[in-house]
Amino acid sequence: MSRITNECFPGAFHAPDGLFYVTVVGNAVAGKEERRILPFQPRTIDGFAYTSYEVVCGNGNTVGDGVVPIDSAHLDDAVKVCRWIGDFSR
């Protein structure tokens, strides 16, 4: 899906028409691979993030909001905001 979107609407696609883009992503969760013995064993936040990041960008060992990695959240030619969001106390 993201590949098709990037091919059809790359970067800040409508910026030449005067549209202003801002991308915002959290940087609270670093993906960390975890090995589970049973398929329904609970996941850690870091383990969930790893799996999600790996699907989105091919690298689970990165940082993002827990679902989307930073590099995949930002558009070229947009104002990029990266914030720590939430309290992931363990």
MARNU-648765 format. One line per field, with one value per residue: residue number from 1; x, y, z of N, C-alpha, C in turn. Coordinates in Angstrom, 3 decimals. Last residue first. Layout:
// MARNU-648765
k (NUM,...);
nx (X,...);
ny (Y,...);
nz (Z,...);
cax (X,...);
cay (Y,...);
caz (Z,...);
cx (X,...);
cy (Y,...);
cz (Z,...);
// end
This chain:
// MARNU-648765
k (90,89,88,87,86,85,84,83,82,81,80,79,78,77,76,75,74,73,72,71,70,69,68,67,66,65,64,63,62,61,60,59,58,57,56,55,54,53,52,51,50,49,48,47,46,45,44,43,42,41,40,39,38,37,36,35,34,33,32,31,30,29,28,27,26,25,24,23,22,21,20,19,18,17,16,15,14,13,12,11,10,9,8,7,6,5,4,3,2,1);
nx (6.703,5.254,4.973,3.189,3.262,5.720,8.182,8.162,9.006,7.979,8.887,7.341,8.251,10.004,8.910,7.203,7.513,7.211,9.441,11.230,9.873,7.453,4.367,3.981,5.579,6.626,10.126,13.203,14.338,14.443,12.984,12.741,10.746,8.702,6.370,7.306,8.994,7.230,5.783,7.793,8.629,6.263,6.090,8.434,7.868,5.696,5.649,2.968,1.945,1.503,0.497,2.561,5.292,7.773,9.149,11.643,11.758,13.456,12.312,11.984,11.401,9.156,8.828,8.481,5.756,5.314,3.932,4.356,2.748,2.534,0.503,-0.086,0.626,1.190,3.539,2.441,1.265,3.206,5.646,6.245,4.223,1.789,2.395,4.451,3.369,1.196,2.606,3.940,1.856,0.811);
ny (0.593,3.334,5.109,7.716,9.989,10.834,12.884,13.800,15.503,16.890,18.446,19.796,18.145,17.064,13.740,12.838,10.375,7.721,6.224,7.045,6.210,3.541,2.961,1.836,3.144,5.390,4.618,3.162,-0.193,-3.025,-3.867,-2.985,-2.738,-0.937,-2.399,-4.781,-3.751,-2.343,-4.553,-5.911,-3.858,-3.367,-5.755,-5.455,-3.171,-4.119,-7.723,-10.075,-13.262,-16.072,-17.427,-19.144,-19.665,-18.446,-15.670,-13.353,-10.078,-7.142,-3.989,-0.562,1.982,4.578,7.343,9.240,9.973,12.382,14.362,16.612,19.045,21.021,23.169,23.859,25.030,23.345,22.140,20.284,17.859,15.958,15.537,12.204,11.012,9.392,6.960,5.884,5.979,4.203,1.835,1.559,1.313,-1.186);
nz (32.294,30.664,28.367,27.743,24.874,22.578,21.505,18.023,15.231,12.271,9.301,6.581,3.499,1.639,2.115,5.110,7.704,8.384,7.946,9.915,12.316,11.929,13.467,16.031,17.777,16.706,16.502,15.420,14.691,13.862,11.699,8.481,6.619,7.033,7.894,9.040,10.995,12.614,13.724,15.137,16.916,18.378,19.825,21.338,22.877,24.347,24.287,24.071,25.419,23.296,21.201,20.294,22.574,22.692,20.973,20.938,19.686,18.705,19.236,18.421,20.665,21.063,20.810,18.854,16.601,14.009,11.510,8.862,7.010,4.058,2.258,-1.154,-3.557,-5.554,-4.769,-2.842,-3.403,-2.438,-0.749,-1.925,-4.640,-5.435,-6.677,-5.100,-2.532,-2.884,-3.374,-0.917,0.896,0.000);
cax (6.628,5.859,5.022,3.951,2.755,4.291,7.944,7.882,9.238,7.915,8.913,7.894,7.272,9.552,9.916,7.185,7.760,6.131,8.284,11.585,10.080,8.800,5.022,3.342,5.110,5.552,8.916,12.425,14.331,15.334,12.317,13.730,11.729,9.911,6.254,6.321,9.543,8.249,5.121,7.028,9.576,6.818,5.026,8.291,9.022,5.501,6.017,4.099,1.865,2.224,-0.392,2.064,3.933,7.701,8.086,11.318,11.582,12.987,13.265,11.639,12.429,9.330,8.859,9.759,6.342,5.474,4.200,4.249,3.446,2.531,1.547,-0.486,0.480,-0.106,3.610,3.162,0.534,2.735,4.596,6.574,5.509,1.789,1.359,4.618,4.590,0.955,1.709,4.705,2.691,0.000);
cay (-0.889,2.757,3.667,7.221,8.935,10.860,11.780,14.059,14.235,17.032,17.186,20.147,18.536,18.447,14.660,13.070,11.708,8.657,5.974,7.233,7.623,4.045,3.495,1.250,1.827,5.573,5.260,3.898,1.242,-2.391,-3.804,-2.977,-3.800,-0.461,-1.090,-4.831,-4.648,-1.607,-3.528,-6.591,-4.509,-2.325,-5.399,-6.587,-3.166,-2.988,-6.456,-9.345,-11.794,-15.495,-16.490,-18.080,-19.983,-19.902,-16.230,-14.724,-10.987,-8.488,-4.979,-1.955,1.337,3.128,6.769,8.512,9.811,10.990,14.225,15.216,18.805,19.702,23.111,23.121,25.894,24.018,23.146,21.489,19.064,15.945,16.543,13.364,11.076,10.699,7.831,5.974,6.730,5.602,2.374,1.638,2.513,0.000);
caz (32.250,31.864,28.264,28.879,25.743,22.869,22.420,19.435,15.904,13.720,10.044,7.889,4.518,1.457,1.584,3.667,7.164,8.701,7.082,8.506,11.987,12.187,12.274,14.861,18.188,17.681,16.003,16.412,14.478,14.843,12.995,9.567,6.412,6.337,7.253,7.950,9.976,11.851,12.918,14.091,16.006,17.504,18.883,20.419,21.971,23.439,24.904,23.488,25.351,24.429,21.883,19.423,22.146,22.638,21.802,20.557,20.811,18.359,19.735,18.151,19.846,21.122,22.153,18.901,17.929,14.445,12.946,9.284,8.270,4.689,3.273,0.037,-2.387,-5.647,-5.834,-2.408,-3.786,-3.821,-0.562,-1.083,-3.930,-4.769,-7.253,-6.543,-2.829,-2.527,-4.398,-2.162,0.954,0.000);
cx (6.592,5.689,5.758,3.902,3.685,3.950,6.492,7.825,9.113,8.062,8.954,7.777,8.016,8.457,9.263,8.344,7.722,6.296,7.170,10.402,10.332,8.962,6.413,4.063,4.417,4.984,7.886,11.212,13.412,15.460,13.129,13.009,12.800,10.988,7.498,6.310,8.604,8.802,6.116,6.364,8.843,7.771,5.537,7.208,8.927,6.625,5.731,4.408,3.140,2.171,0.218,1.175,3.371,6.339,8.059,10.262,11.169,12.856,12.692,12.734,12.027,10.398,9.234,9.935,7.648,6.096,4.289,4.682,3.262,3.308,1.441,0.707,0.026,-0.377,2.297,3.281,1.213,2.078,4.019,5.388,5.672,3.083,1.405,3.625,4.829,2.173,1.444,3.856,3.533,0.862);
cy (-1.439,1.249,3.056,5.704,8.573,9.703,11.884,12.760,14.486,15.647,17.455,18.892,19.021,18.876,16.026,13.975,11.740,10.004,6.985,7.046,7.828,5.484,4.002,1.668,1.095,4.254,5.382,4.535,1.881,-0.897,-3.098,-2.809,-3.877,-1.521,-0.725,-3.517,-4.742,-2.463,-2.780,-5.585,-5.137,-2.934,-4.383,-6.338,-4.275,-2.952,-5.349,-8.134,-11.176,-13.968,-15.912,-17.045,-18.840,-20.337,-17.733,-15.246,-12.349,-9.330,-6.365,-2.888,-0.121,2.656,5.289,7.813,9.045,10.989,12.747,15.132,17.328,19.726,21.778,22.968,25.185,24.908,23.926,22.535,20.359,17.254,16.852,14.270,12.355,10.874,9.256,6.966,6.886,6.455,3.858,2.270,2.665,1.260);
cz (33.614,31.818,29.452,28.846,26.876,23.777,22.834,20.214,17.397,14.319,11.547,8.739,5.757,2.422,1.405,3.284,5.641,8.013,7.299,7.560,10.499,11.694,12.636,13.587,17.056,18.187,17.107,15.757,15.511,14.588,14.053,10.898,7.484,6.123,6.443,7.173,8.775,10.716,12.034,13.156,14.827,16.479,17.870,19.382,20.926,22.409,23.892,24.340,24.778,24.320,23.147,20.119,21.305,22.114,21.616,21.528,20.283,19.616,19.455,18.639,19.655,20.134,22.203,20.240,17.852,15.834,13.280,10.738,8.590,6.001,4.009,0.969,-1.128,-4.434,-6.018,-3.527,-3.325,-4.269,-1.946,-0.827,-3.104,-3.979,-6.704,-7.165,-4.325,-2.866,-4.138,-3.255,-0.310,0.000);
// end
